[in-house]
Amino acid sequence: MDHKEDISLWTKKGATLSDKTAQKEFNLTQEEIITSIKAGKLHYRHNTLFGNPCLKLLRNEVEAYVSKKYGDNHLEIQKVKTELKKVNTEIGSLKRKISKLEKRKKVLSEALTNTK
């Protein structure tokens, strides 16, 4: 891999993820990540997110590592779990918004009834 390709991998949107995100998305431990880096299986760069230090990893390497270590099925299961978690979060958010809107609707309806 030449230097130009190397830079594009690290700067392309969605091609990298932090070690914390890798832990959440792929159910990895910090120890697994560090061990894989030391073994040369994962490349990393030092990064900071909101002032906090973290490791920046290449998503395709993390996915390949997880597939090799736990099998392709594990990777698919983790992707589905991650998406399900996002969907459930969005549903909860929408339910809270609906509840607020229902309360506001009631107040407005009562105000309209009282002004007749």
Buried (B, 14 or more C-beta within 10 A) or exposed (E): EEEEEEEEBEEEEEBBBBBBBBBBBBBBEEEBBBEBBEEEBBBBEEBEEEEEEBBBBBBEBBBBBBBEBBEEEBBEEBEEEBEEEEEEEEEEEEEEEEEEEEEEEEEEEEEEEEEE
